Amino acid sequence: MSAPQDRPARPATLAIDIGGSGLKATVLDPNGQMLVERIRVATPRPITPPILVDALVELAKPLPEFDRVSVGFPGVVRNGVVRTAINLDPQTFPGFDLAVALESRFGKPVRVINDADMQGYGAIRGEGVELVITLGTGMGSALFCDGKLAPHLELAHHPFHKGRTYEHELGEQARRRFTRRKWNRRVKEAIEALRTLTNFDHMYIGGGNAKRLELELPADVTVVDNNAGVLGGIRLWESEK
């Protein structure tokens, strides 16, 4: 007997994008299509691991039923364990097993990776060397080769301009501090510096501040929709089968 027409295909994936300013989520069908519009709430402040977990559980309550969970986190994550969380709380998050904590609350399998890595999964074509950067509270980055994710590099915290890091020059605080023209000029300089560093075949720029770009981009640089941060939740499971 065939399944009822209104029953969603399985598995359904709860995709969560954790940001320094906002928490976003939706549920995706097996093809990566959103079953409902993405919802967003402000990231709680101050924030600690228990507060974040509670906020994510509340965020998911109005969403459709799901079978598994994908989470993008703004920091270094290894095997579901947070290593760094500069834009959340660098004191309380390192060493916290976010995957296990969410599995306990949701009762579903959970995978957690860096948020730029997950956004990259939702943006890349899987051809050649592809670099993803995200412009938001800070700057995230992810590097792929023929669709395979490279070990995560915190490029945001490497020196970029006069001893200051990419994060210091491109993040939200810099955007507010600089004029629009100066911030856009910094982004243009960063594109060329990262081109020299990685020799990318294509770069994708995402994150909430990508919409603020006002410069002519090279042909091998594309701005991607901010929904890529949750749409990458399907490829995260496909890539680790």
C-alpha positions in Angstrom: 0.0 0.0 0.0 1.4 3.4 -0.9 1.9 6.1 1.7 -0.7 8.8 2.1 -0.2 11.7 -0.3 0.3 14.2 2.5 2.9 12.2 4.3 6.3 13.8 3.8 9.1 11.7 2.3 11.7 10.3 4.7 14.1 10.9 6.1 13.2 14.5 7.0 16.1 16.6 8.4 15.9 19.4 10.9 18.6 21.8 9.7 19.9 24.4 12.2 22.2 27.3 11.6 23.7 28.9 14.7 24.9 32.4 14.3 26.3 35.0 16.6 23.1 37.1 16.2 20.5 34.6 15.1 19.4 31.0 15.3 17.8 29.7 12.1 16.1 26.4 11.3 13.8 24.5 8.9 13.0 20.9 8.0 14.2 19.5 4.7 12.9 16.6 2.6 15.3 14.0 1.2 15.9 16.3 -1.8 16.9 19.3 0.3 13.6 21.1 -0.3 12.3 23.1 2.7 9.0 21.7 4.0 8.3 25.0 5.7 9.9 28.5 5.5 13.0 29.0 7.6 12.3 30.4 11.0 14.7 32.7 12.9 15.0 34.0 16.5 17.7 36.1 18.1 20.6 34.3 19.7 20.2 34.6 23.5 22.6 36.8 25.3 24.4 36.0 27.5 24.7 32.4 26.2 26.0 29.2 27.6 25.8 25.6 26.3 22.6 24.8 28.4 20.9 28.1 27.2 21.8 27.3 23.6 20.4 23.8 23.8 17.2 25.0 25.4 16.8 27.7 22.7 17.3 25.1 19.9 14.7 22.8 21.4 12.2 25.7 21.5 13.1 26.7 18.0 12.2 23.3 16.7 8.9 23.0 18.4 6.7 24.6 15.7 8.4 22.8 12.9 7.3 19.5 11.2 8.3 16.1 12.4 11.9 15.1 11.6 14.1 12.0 11.7 17.6 13.5 12.1 19.4 16.8 12.8 22.1 18.8 11.1 23.7 21.7 12.9 26.1 24.4 11.7 28.0 26.0 14.6 30.1 29.2 14.5 33.5 27.7 15.6 35.7 24.6 15.3 33.8 21.4 15.9 35.4 17.9 16.0 33.1 14.8 16.2 30.3 16.9 17.5 32.5 18.5 20.3 33.0 22.3 20.3 36.6 23.4 20.2 36.2 27.2 19.8 33.2 29.6 20.1 34.7 33.1 19.8 31.4 34.7 18.7 29.3 33.0 21.4 31.2 32.3 24.6 34.9 31.3 24.3 35.0 30.3 28.0 32.0 27.9 28.4 31.7 26.2 25.0 35.1 24.5 24.4 34.9 20.8 25.2 31.0 20.8 25.1 29.6 17.8 23.2 26.8 19.6 21.4 25.9 16.6 19.3 25.3 14.3 22.4 23.4 17.1 24.2 21.0 17.6 21.3 20.6 13.8 20.7 19.5 13.5 24.3 16.9 16.3 24.0 15.6 15.5 20.5 15.9 11.7 20.6 17.2 11.8 17.1 20.7 11.3 15.5 22.6 14.6 15.3 25.6 15.8 13.3 27.3 19.1 14.1 29.9 20.9 12.0 31.2 24.4 11.5 28.6 26.7 10.1 30.6 27.8 7.1 31.3 24.1 6.3 27.5 23.4 6.4 26.8 26.5 4.3 29.4 25.3 1.8 27.7 22.0 1.4 24.6 23.9 0.4 26.4 26.1 -2.1 29.2 24.3 -3.9 29.0 22.5 -7.3 31.5 19.8 -6.3 34.0 20.7 -9.1 37.6 21.6 -8.4 38.8 23.8 -5.5 35.9 25.7 -4.0 36.2 28.3 -1.2 33.2 29.5 0.8 33.4 32.5 3.1 30.5 33.8 5.3 30.1 37.4 6.3 28.2 37.9 9.5 29.0 38.5 13.1 32.5 37.3 12.1 33.9 35.6 9.0 33.6 31.9 8.4 35.4 29.8 5.8 35.3 26.4 4.3 37.4 24.7 1.6 36.3 21.9 -0.7 38.1 19.9 -3.3 35.9 18.0 -5.8 33.0 18.2 -3.4 35.0 16.8 -0.4 35.4 19.0 2.7 39.0 19.8 3.7 40.0 19.9 7.3 38.6 23.1 8.8 40.9 26.1 8.8 40.1 29.2 10.9 41.2 31.6 8.2 39.2 34.3 9.9 41.8 34.6 12.6 44.8 34.8 10.4 46.5 38.2 9.7 45.1 40.0 6.8 45.5 43.8 6.8 48.3 45.5 8.8 48.4 42.7 11.3 44.6 42.6 11.8 42.7 39.5 11.0 40.0 38.9 8.4 37.5 38.8 11.2 38.6 42.2 12.5 38.4 43.7 9.1 35.3 42.0 7.6 33.0 41.1 10.6 30.0 43.0 11.8 31.9 45.3 14.1 34.2 46.4 11.2 31.2 46.9 8.9 29.7 49.3 11.4 33.0 51.0 12.0 33.9 51.5 8.4 32.1 53.4 5.7 30.3 51.2 3.2 32.9 51.9 0.6 35.8 51.0 2.9 34.2 47.8 4.1 33.5 46.8 0.5 37.1 47.6 -0.4 38.3 45.3 2.4 36.1 42.5 1.0 37.6 43.0 -2.4 41.2 42.9 -0.9 40.2 39.7 1.0 39.0 38.0 -2.1 42.3 38.5 -3.9 44.3 37.5 -0.7 42.3 34.3 -0.4 42.7 33.6 -4.1 46.5 33.7 -3.7 46.3 31.5 -0.6 44.0 28.8 -1.9 44.1 29.1 -5.7 40.3 28.5 -5.7 38.5 27.7 -8.9 35.4 29.3 -7.5 34.5 31.3 -4.4 31.1 31.6 -2.8 30.2 34.4 -0.4 27.3 33.8 2.0 26.2 35.0 5.4 23.8 37.8 6.5 26.1 40.6 5.3 26.7 39.2 1.8 23.6 41.2 0.8 25.5 44.4 1.7 28.2 43.9 -1.0 28.3 46.8 -3.4 31.2 45.9 -5.6 31.7 44.2 -9.0 32.7 40.6 -8.3 35.0 38.6 -10.5 33.4 36.0 -12.7 34.7 33.2 -10.4 33.0 34.7 -7.2 29.3 34.2 -6.5 27.1 35.5 -3.7 24.8 32.7 -2.4 21.5 32.8 -0.7 21.7 32.8 3.1 19.4 29.7 3.1 22.5 27.7 2.1 23.3 27.6 5.8 20.5 25.2 6.4 20.2 23.6 3.0 23.6 22.1 3.5 22.1 19.9 6.2 21.2 17.2 3.6 24.7 17.0 2.1 26.2 16.7 5.6 24.6 13.3 5.9 25.2 12.2 2.3 28.9 13.1 2.6 29.5 10.8 5.6 27.6 7.7 4.5 
